[in-house]
Amino acid sequence: MAYGAAVQAGVLGAEEDIGDLMILDVNPLTLGIETYGGIMATLISRNTVIPTIKSGGFTTVKDNQQAIPIKVSSSLLFFCFLCYLVI
């Protein structure tokens, strides 16, 4: 980790002799939304290079529903009550 931080500092400080390095930012935790029953539906897996675009199709629980709350969570777990609520 210290080596990675030193390399990042060199890149940000515009050092000239850092070699052929490419630094990628990744998502450290899985991002998903809460579905019926409190289960997290994964949208963006951990270690995905960011920025990224993902989409998914979901349906409503009841017929003729006009609005739904969307809760975005981040975790390595599949139950939303054990996850960190992002939004």
Contacts in CASP RR format, 6 or more apart in sequence:
PFRMAT RR
TARGET T0000
AUTHOR 0000-0000-0000
METHOD contacts of the structure
MODEL  1
MAYGAAVQAGVLGAEEDIGDLMILDVNPLTLGIETYGGIMATLISRNTVI
PTIKSGGFTTVKDNQQAIPIKVSSSLLFFCFLCYLVI
7 18 0 8 1.000
7 21 0 8 1.000
7 23 0 8 1.000
8 23 0 8 1.000
10 18 0 8 1.000
11 18 0 8 1.000
11 21 0 8 1.000
11 23 0 8 1.000
24 49 0 8 1.000
25 49 0 8 1.000
25 50 0 8 1.000
26 46 0 8 1.000
26 47 0 8 1.000
26 48 0 8 1.000
26 49 0 8 1.000
26 50 0 8 1.000
27 44 0 8 1.000
27 45 0 8 1.000
27 46 0 8 1.000
27 47 0 8 1.000
27 48 0 8 1.000
27 50 0 8 1.000
27 52 0 8 1.000
28 46 0 8 1.000
28 47 0 8 1.000
29 46 0 8 1.000
29 74 0 8 1.000
29 75 0 8 1.000
29 76 0 8 1.000
29 84 0 8 1.000
30 40 0 8 1.000
30 42 0 8 1.000
30 44 0 8 1.000
30 45 0 8 1.000
30 46 0 8 1.000
30 74 0 8 1.000
30 75 0 8 1.000
30 76 0 8 1.000
31 42 0 8 1.000
31 43 0 8 1.000
31 44 0 8 1.000
31 72 0 8 1.000
31 73 0 8 1.000
31 74 0 8 1.000
31 86 0 8 1.000
32 40 0 8 1.000
32 41 0 8 1.000
32 42 0 8 1.000
32 43 0 8 1.000
32 44 0 8 1.000
32 72 0 8 1.000
32 73 0 8 1.000
32 74 0 8 1.000
33 40 0 8 1.000
33 41 0 8 1.000
33 43 0 8 1.000
33 58 0 8 1.000
33 70 0 8 1.000
33 71 0 8 1.000
33 72 0 8 1.000
33 73 0 8 1.000
34 40 0 8 1.000
34 41 0 8 1.000
34 70 0 8 1.000
34 71 0 8 1.000
34 73 0 8 1.000
34 80 0 8 1.000
35 41 0 8 1.000
35 58 0 8 1.000
36 61 0 8 1.000
38 79 0 8 1.000
38 80 0 8 1.000
38 81 0 8 1.000
39 78 0 8 1.000
39 79 0 8 1.000
39 80 0 8 1.000
40 73 0 8 1.000
40 75 0 8 1.000
40 77 0 8 1.000
40 78 0 8 1.000
40 79 0 8 1.000
40 80 0 8 1.000
40 83 0 8 1.000
41 58 0 8 1.000
43 54 0 8 1.000
43 55 0 8 1.000
43 56 0 8 1.000
44 52 0 8 1.000
44 54 0 8 1.000
46 76 0 8 1.000
60 68 0 8 1.000
70 87 0 8 1.000
71 80 0 8 1.000
71 85 0 8 1.000
71 87 0 8 1.000
72 85 0 8 1.000
72 86 0 8 1.000
72 87 0 8 1.000
73 80 0 8 1.000
73 83 0 8 1.000
73 84 0 8 1.000
73 85 0 8 1.000
73 86 0 8 1.000
74 83 0 8 1.000
74 84 0 8 1.000
74 86 0 8 1.000
75 82 0 8 1.000
75 83 0 8 1.000
75 84 0 8 1.000
77 83 0 8 1.000
END
